[in-house]
Amino acid sequence: MTSSNWRRYLAFLRYALPFKKLVAAHLSLMLLSIGFGLLKPWPLKVLVDHVVGGQPLVIAHWRFPWSPGVLLALTCAAYLVFHAGESLVQVFSTVVSTLTSSRMIRQLRSDLVNCLQRLSLRFHDSHRVGDLVYRVTYNTSAVESAFQSGFMGAVKSSLNLLGMFFIMLLMSPLLTAVAMAVVPALIVAIRWYAKRIHRVSLEHQNQEGEVSSRTHEILSNIRLVQAFNRRALEQQRFDSLCERSVDTRLKTTMVQRGFGFATALILALGTVLLFWVGIHQVLDGVLTIGEFLVFNAYLAMLYGPLSVLSYTASSVQSALGGGARLFEILESEDEIEECPDAEDLDSAQGAVSFSAVDFGYENHQPVLHQVSFAIAPGEMAAVVGETGGGKTTLLNLLLRFYDPWSGSIQIDGKDIRTLTLESLRGNLALVPQEPLLLADTIRENIAYGNPAASDEEILHAARMADADTFIQQLPDGYDTSVGERGVRLSAGQRQRIAIARAFVKKPRILILDEPTSALDAETESHLRRTIEQLKSHCTVVVVTHRLFTIRNADRIHVLHQGRVVEEGPHEHLLARRGVYARLWESQTSEVSLSPRRVF
């Protein structure tokens, strides 16, 4: 393995460190199982040489003058004890190893989800959700393969080999040398196949991730698929991905089976050599038939661990193939990092300022250019402009989902890069443009903004968001399940739940991204009054293209092609006859042409 693979393999094994007692118990049971296994061939020698052959039984110069009948009974009892003991120990060993590996998988999954939650939106923007879900759900079994088939399998096989090699060496150095003659060929086969197994295994894991991603995409957009009658198209795409997955799995199986064939052929050659030399030693009187049978039994047992070790290489390479997809997550650098001396933002006053901020999602493609403006505590500030002008990007930067290329963003005079993320976002509450709800009850979705909120606080927040009336009319009220992504609610209802979730948090800075896009005129009017009341408790930042919603804002900042080109109150901006006035006139003219449209 390369140094990188060794490092990742050791990283997998570190997941066993918290379970030292279980690992120690597993190793103890393993030693006991090996002991029983090493004793199993000897009853065969007693039966052939001493019960049938009539030779006296001598062990370490001690002579046992037992009759053949007694020896037969004792030998049968010993055989039963050795086999039953080994099987019973293996039962307990399997339970312990399963418990250990299951807990390792649990911890690995926990680390992955924790890492995924920490990584920036740029990482998530470049990875498909279905593929990430597949990695957390299925690729995490790689840690079990690395530990069970890799580490524990190698330890057991190595100890077995040492024990059998020592016994075989005492019985016949010549036959031991013959048995070990094929080991160099086995090592060559392992090294030759290892890289190929790793490559095809990784290719198959990636293809399985593609299948998972496509499945997630189809089911997440099932309304779109059915509305546009694209079932046949999606089925064709899915079947094509599945076919490629079949191809990669077949390729993986072919390589692994080829490795198995080469291994079996090499071991069979070693067995033939042993037969040839061993039978000649029996004919020459150097070995008894019983000793040859015991030696042959050890040979089979010897080649068993060698086969396990060879398949261990295959299993480890396969595990590392899946592991590479996990370490892509675990080793990803967090784009948004806290500085070592980051301070907490306690009870923010709510002053916000952007100073000469430049930013873009792609290199050399800036979205914002030298953006500068300030919002005083308790103000209602609006950011408006044409679609794609960078309005939502400003909010992403304020929440520190991304960091600006240059310039700074400050809250209460403190650069947000010097603040802890937890305290920064703890003072902010966001109502996103697309209401995001969990597949839970309405109560839990509102309380997501403040898990410690009482029922009274949840009810108050719902009333402020004009959501209480429709919630009370639902069959289960606040305990109504909203379904996956809130599909059981209308767009306006989802938006009001999202607004209530922000209100219950009682933030110092409330951020509203197109908060009224799915609201009717009456609800929008109620929300405007609620925001006016909130101004005494927090700063409100509203991003919208619906200018009627924010005409009473204390200050309006107009973005045009990524630059703040105008700012001021509504009437002041209208008087300037600039970009804002043109946007206002465009929307008011649409109202006159289409009186049913509500702003």
ChimeraX attribute file (.defattr): number of C-alpha atoms within 10 A of each C-alpha:
attribute: neighborCount
match mode: 1-to-1
recipient: residues
	/A:1	15
	/A:2	8
	/A:3	8
	/A:4	10
	/A:5	16
	/A:6	12
	/A:7	12
	/A:8	17
	/A:9	23
	/A:10	14
	/A:11	14
	/A:12	23
	/A:13	18
	/A:14	14
	/A:15	20
	/A:16	21
	/A:17	11
	/A:18	13
	/A:19	15
	/A:20	11
	/A:21	12
	/A:22	18
	/A:23	18
	/A:24	12
	/A:25	15
	/A:26	22
	/A:27	18
	/A:28	14
	/A:29	21
	/A:30	23
	/A:31	16
	/A:32	16
	/A:33	22
	/A:34	20
	/A:35	16
	/A:36	20
	/A:37	19
	/A:38	17
	/A:39	13
	/A:40	19
	/A:41	21
	/A:42	19
	/A:43	21
	/A:44	19
	/A:45	20
	/A:46	24
	/A:47	18
	/A:48	17
	/A:49	17
	/A:50	20
	/A:51	21
	/A:52	12
	/A:53	14
	/A:54	13
	/A:55	12
	/A:56	16
	/A:57	16
	/A:58	11
	/A:59	8
	/A:60	5
	/A:61	7
	/A:62	8
	/A:63	10
	/A:64	11
	/A:65	11
	/A:66	13
	/A:67	12
	/A:68	18
	/A:69	10
	/A:70	12
	/A:71	19
	/A:72	18
	/A:73	11
	/A:74	14
	/A:75	19
	/A:76	15
	/A:77	12
	/A:78	16
	/A:79	19
	/A:80	14
	/A:81	14
	/A:82	20
	/A:83	16
	/A:84	13
	/A:85	17
	/A:86	20
	/A:87	15
	/A:88	13
	/A:89	20
	/A:90	17
	/A:91	12
	/A:92	15
	/A:93	21
	/A:94	15
	/A:95	11
	/A:96	19
	/A:97	20
	/A:98	14
	/A:99	14
	/A:100	24
	/A:101	23
	/A:102	15
	/A:103	17
	/A:104	25
	/A:105	24
	/A:106	16
	/A:107	16
	/A:108	20
	/A:109	20
	/A:110	13
	/A:111	15
	/A:112	20
	/A:113	17
	/A:114	12
	/A:115	17
	/A:116	19
	/A:117	11
	/A:118	13
	/A:119	20
	/A:120	19
	/A:121	17
	/A:122	15
	/A:123	15
	/A:124	13
	/A:125	9
	/A:126	8
	/A:127	12
	/A:128	17
	/A:129	17
	/A:130	17
	/A:131	23
	/A:132	22
	/A:133	16
	/A:134	19
	/A:135	24
	/A:136	22
	/A:137	12
	/A:138	16
	/A:139	24
	/A:140	23
	/A:141	21
	/A:142	24
	/A:143	28
	/A:144	24
	/A:145	22
	/A:146	27
	/A:147	25
	/A:148	21
	/A:149	21
	/A:150	24
	/A:151	18
	/A:152	19
	/A:153	18
	/A:154	21
	/A:155	17
	/A:156	19
	/A:157	23
	/A:158	17
	/A:159	15
	/A:160	24
	/A:161	20
	/A:162	13
	/A:163	16
	/A:164	21
	/A:165	20
	/A:166	13
	/A:167	16
	/A:168	22
	/A:169	15
	/A:170	10
	/A:171	16
	/A:172	17
	/A:173	14
	/A:174	14
	/A:175	22
	/A:176	20
	/A:177	14
	/A:178	18
	/A:179	24
	/A:180	16
	/A:181	15
	/A:182	17
	/A:183	15
	/A:184	11
	/A:185	13
	/A:186	21
	/A:187	14
	/A:188	10
	/A:189	17
	/A:190	21
	/A:191	14
	/A:192	12
	/A:193	20
	/A:194	22
	/A:195	17
	/A:196	18
	/A:197	27
	/A:198	23
	/A:199	15
	/A:200	23
	/A:201	27
	/A:202	23
	/A:203	19
	/A:204	23
	/A:205	25
	/A:206	20
	/A:207	22
	/A:208	24
	/A:209	24
	/A:210	21
	/A:211	24
	/A:212	22
	/A:213	20
	/A:214	20
	/A:215	15
	/A:216	17
	/A:217	15
	/A:218	16
	/A:219	11
	/A:220	13
	/A:221	11
	/A:222	13
	/A:223	11
	/A:224	13
	/A:225	16
	/A:226	10
	/A:227	10
	/A:228	8
	/A:229	11
	/A:230	13
	/A:231	15
	/A:232	10
	/A:233	11
	/A:234	16
	/A:235	12
	/A:236	12
	/A:237	14
	/A:238	19
	/A:239	13
	/A:240	13
	/A:241	18
	/A:242	17
	/A:243	14
	/A:244	17
	/A:245	21
	/A:246	15
	/A:247	14
	/A:248	21
	/A:249	19
	/A:250	14
	/A:251	17
	/A:252	22
	/A:253	15
	/A:254	14
	/A:255	19
	/A:256	22
	/A:257	12
	/A:258	13
	/A:259	22
	/A:260	19
	/A:261	12
	/A:262	17
	/A:263	22
	/A:264	15
	/A:265	13
	/A:266	18
	/A:267	25
	/A:268	15
	/A:269	15
	/A:270	19
	/A:271	18
	/A:272	13
	/A:273	16
	/A:274	24
	/A:275	17
	/A:276	11
	/A:277	13
	/A:278	24
	/A:279	16
	/A:280	13
	/A:281	18
	/A:282	15
	/A:283	11
	/A:284	10
	/A:285	10
	/A:286	14
	/A:287	18
	/A:288	18
	/A:289	19
	/A:290	21
	/A:291	22
	/A:292	22
	/A:293	18
	/A:294	21
	/A:295	27
	/A:296	20
	/A:297	17
	/A:298	22
	/A:299	22
	/A:300	15
	/A:301	19
	/A:302	24
	/A:303	24
	/A:304	16
	/A:305	21
	/A:306	22
	/A:307	18
	/A:308	19
	/A:309	23
	/A:310	22
	/A:311	22
	/A:312	24
	/A:313	24
	/A:314	27
	/A:315	24
	/A:316	27
	/A:317	29
	/A:318	27
	/A:319	28
	/A:320	29
	/A:321	24
	/A:322	25
	/A:323	25
	/A:324	20
	/A:325	20
	/A:326	22
	/A:327	15
	/A:328	10
	/A:329	19
	/A:330	18
	/A:331	10
	/A:332	13
	/A:333	13
	/A:334	15
	/A:335	15
	/A:336	17
	/A:337	17
	/A:338	15
	/A:339	11
	/A:340	8
	/A:341	9
	/A:342	14
	/A:343	17
	/A:344	15
	/A:345	21
	/A:346	10
	/A:347	11
	/A:348	20
	/A:349	18
	/A:350	24
	/A:351	20
	/A:352	21
	/A:353	21
	/A:354	20
	/A:355	15
	/A:356	16
	/A:357	21
	/A:358	20
	/A:359	25
	/A:360	18
	/A:361	14
	/A:362	9
	/A:363	8
	/A:364	8
	/A:365	9
	/A:366	15
	/A:367	19
	/A:368	25
	/A:369	17
	/A:370	15
	/A:371	20
	/A:372	17
	/A:373	14
	/A:374	16
	/A:375	22
	/A:376	18
	/A:377	21
	/A:378	20
	/A:379	22
	/A:380	25
	/A:381	25
	/A:382	30
	/A:383	25
	/A:384	27
	/A:385	25
	/A:386	16
	/A:387	13
	/A:388	13
	/A:389	18
	/A:390	25
	/A:391	26
	/A:392	21
	/A:393	19
	/A:394	22
	/A:395	21
	/A:396	14
	/A:397	18
	/A:398	23
	/A:399	19
	/A:400	20
	/A:401	17
	/A:402	20
	/A:403	23
	/A:404	19
	/A:405	14
	/A:406	13
	/A:407	16
	/A:408	20
	/A:409	25
	/A:410	18
	/A:411	23
	/A:412	15
	/A:413	11
	/A:414	16
	/A:415	15
	/A:416	23
	/A:417	19
	/A:418	18
	/A:419	20
	/A:420	19
	/A:421	20
	/A:422	10
	/A:423	15
	/A:424	21
	/A:425	17
	/A:426	21
	/A:427	21
	/A:428	22
	/A:429	23
	/A:430	23
	/A:431	23
	/A:432	19
	/A:433	18
	/A:434	15
	/A:435	20
	/A:436	15
	/A:437	23
	/A:438	15
	/A:439	16
	/A:440	16
	/A:441	19
	/A:442	26
	/A:443	21
	/A:444	20
	/A:445	24
	/A:446	28
	/A:447	23
	/A:448	18
	/A:449	23
	/A:450	19
	/A:451	12
	/A:452	11
	/A:453	15
	/A:454	12
	/A:455	12
	/A:456	9
	/A:457	17
	/A:458	26
	/A:459	19
	/A:460	17
	/A:461	25
	/A:462	27
	/A:463	16
	/A:464	22
	/A:465	26
	/A:466	22
	/A:467	23
	/A:468	20
	/A:469	11
	/A:470	11
	/A:471	20
	/A:472	12
	/A:473	10
	/A:474	11
	/A:475	9
	/A:476	12
	/A:477	16
	/A:478	22
	/A:479	14
	/A:480	17
	/A:481	20
	/A:482	20
	/A:483	15
	/A:484	12
	/A:485	15
	/A:486	22
	/A:487	13
	/A:488	14
	/A:489	14
	/A:490	11
	/A:491	15
	/A:492	18
	/A:493	20
	/A:494	24
	/A:495	27
	/A:496	29
	/A:497	28
	/A:498	27
	/A:499	29
	/A:500	27
	/A:501	28
	/A:502	26
	/A:503	26
	/A:504	25
	/A:505	25
	/A:506	19
	/A:507	24
	/A:508	23
	/A:509	28
	/A:510	26
	/A:511	24
	/A:512	22
	/A:513	22
	/A:514	19
	/A:515	26
	/A:516	24
	/A:517	18
	/A:518	19
	/A:519	19
	/A:520	13
	/A:521	13
	/A:522	10
	/A:523	17
	/A:524	20
	/A:525	14
	/A:526	13
	/A:527	21
	/A:528	17
	/A:529	12
	/A:530	15
	/A:531	18
	/A:532	16
	/A:533	12
	/A:534	21
	/A:535	17
	/A:536	13
	/A:537	18
	/A:538	24
	/A:539	27
	/A:540	29
	/A:541	23
	/A:542	25
	/A:543	25
	/A:544	24
	/A:545	23
	/A:546	19
	/A:547	21
	/A:548	14
	/A:549	20
	/A:550	22
	/A:551	15
	/A:552	17
	/A:553	21
	/A:554	17
	/A:555	23
	/A:556	27
	/A:557	26
	/A:558	23
	/A:559	24
	/A:560	20
	/A:561	16
	/A:562	23
	/A:563	20
	/A:564	21
	/A:565	15
	/A:566	16
	/A:567	19
	/A:568	16
	/A:569	17
	/A:570	21
	/A:571	11
	/A:572	14
	/A:573	20
	/A:574	17
	/A:575	10
	/A:576	11
	/A:577	11
	/A:578	13
	/A:579	17
	/A:580	27
	/A:581	17
	/A:582	12
	/A:583	18
	/A:584	19
	/A:585	13
	/A:586	11
	/A:587	17
	/A:588	15
	/A:589	12
	/A:590	12
	/A:591	14
	/A:592	10
	/A:593	10
	/A:594	10
	/A:595	9
	/A:596	8
	/A:597	11
	/A:598	13
	/A:599	18
